[in-house]
């Protein structure tokens, strides 16, 4: 009888944990760094070939970069491979103006948009993450 109650309590606990994970957005999704390069496109970590294979497999890709005092990350929505290089187009966003002291961000006018295509062959130092 006691072991039956323990099993039921354990199942309820597991179910409740799963429920909390669902409402908190934790769906077992994990992002892992696949490749990073400097502003000249020189590899720092990981493999560009593994990144390209992930793109071919249809995996979601997220790009990270930093500036003088800001850091950004965004999901790519359109990926292209040309000559072994990976290009990621990111969704157009409303432009923003970050301020260092005190840390704040001001949105620009609605008609001021920002869009980018990032690439593994340089332009800026990037980290490329793939969702498992």
C-alpha positions in Angstrom: 0.0 0.0 0.0 2.8 2.5 1.0 4.8 1.7 -2.2 1.6 2.3 -4.3 1.1 5.7 -2.7 4.8 6.6 -3.2 4.5 5.7 -6.9 1.3 7.9 -7.2 3.0 10.7 -5.4 6.1 10.4 -7.7 3.9 10.5 -10.8 2.0 13.5 -9.6 5.4 15.2 -8.9 6.7 14.4 -12.3 3.5 15.6 -13.9 3.5 18.9 -12.0 7.2 19.4 -12.9 6.3 18.9 -16.6 3.4 21.3 -16.2 5.7 24.0 -14.7 8.2 23.5 -17.5 5.5 24.0 -20.1 4.2 27.2 -18.6 7.8 28.5 -18.1 8.7 27.9 -21.7 11.2 25.1 -21.0 10.5 22.6 -23.6 13.8 20.8 -23.4 15.2 23.2 -26.0 18.9 23.9 -25.6 21.1 26.1 -27.7 24.8 25.2 -28.1 27.6 27.2 -29.5 28.6 25.6 -32.9 31.0 28.2 -34.3 32.6 31.5 -33.5 34.9 33.8 -35.5 36.6 37.1 -35.3 35.8 40.2 -37.3 37.9 38.9 -40.1 36.2 35.6 -40.3 39.0 33.6 -38.6 37.7 30.7 -36.7 37.9 31.0 -32.9 35.9 28.0 -31.8 33.8 25.2 -33.3 33.4 24.2 -36.9 31.9 26.1 -39.8 31.2 22.8 -41.5 29.2 21.6 -38.5 27.2 24.9 -38.7 26.5 24.4 -42.4 25.4 20.8 -41.7 23.0 22.1 -39.0 21.6 24.6 -41.5 21.1 21.7 -44.0 19.3 19.7 -41.4 16.9 22.6 -40.8 18.0 23.4 -37.3 17.2 26.8 -35.8 20.2 29.2 -35.7 20.8 32.1 -33.4 23.6 34.7 -33.8 25.3 36.6 -31.0 27.5 39.7 -31.4 28.7 42.6 -29.2 29.7 46.2 -29.6 31.4 48.7 -27.4 29.0 48.3 -24.5 26.1 46.3 -25.8 25.5 42.6 -26.6 22.9 41.3 -29.0 21.4 37.9 -29.9 18.8 37.2 -32.5 17.3 34.3 -34.3 18.0 34.0 -38.0 15.0 33.5 -40.2 16.6 32.9 -43.6 19.9 31.0 -44.0 22.0 30.6 -47.1 25.2 28.6 -47.8 27.5 29.8 -50.5 30.9 28.4 -51.1 31.1 27.0 -47.6 30.1 30.3 -46.0 26.9 30.6 -44.0 24.8 33.8 -44.3 22.0 34.5 -41.8 19.3 37.1 -42.5 17.7 38.5 -39.4 14.2 39.9 -39.0 13.8 43.6 -39.5 13.4 45.4 -36.1 12.5 48.8 -35.0 15.8 50.7 -34.6 17.0 51.5 -31.1 19.5 53.8 -29.4 21.3 52.3 -26.5 22.8 54.5 -23.8 25.7 53.4 -21.7 25.2 55.6 -18.6 22.7 54.9 -17.2 22.1 51.7 -19.1 18.9 52.2 -21.2 17.5 51.7 -24.7 15.3 54.2 -26.6 13.2 53.0 -29.5 13.6 55.1 -32.6 10.7 56.3 -34.7 8.4 53.5 -36.0 9.6 54.0 -39.6 13.3 53.6 -38.6 14.1 49.9 -39.1 17.2 47.8 -38.8 18.0 44.6 -40.7 21.2 42.7 -41.3 22.7 39.7 -43.0 25.5 38.1 -40.9 28.1 35.9 -42.4 30.8 33.5 -41.3 33.4 35.2 -43.5 33.8 38.3 -41.5 32.4 41.8 -41.1 32.1 41.4 -37.3 32.9 38.9 -34.6 30.0 36.5 -34.2 29.0 33.4 -32.2 26.6 31.0 -34.0 24.3 28.8 -31.8 22.2 25.9 -33.0 19.2 24.5 -31.2 19.3 20.9 -30.4 
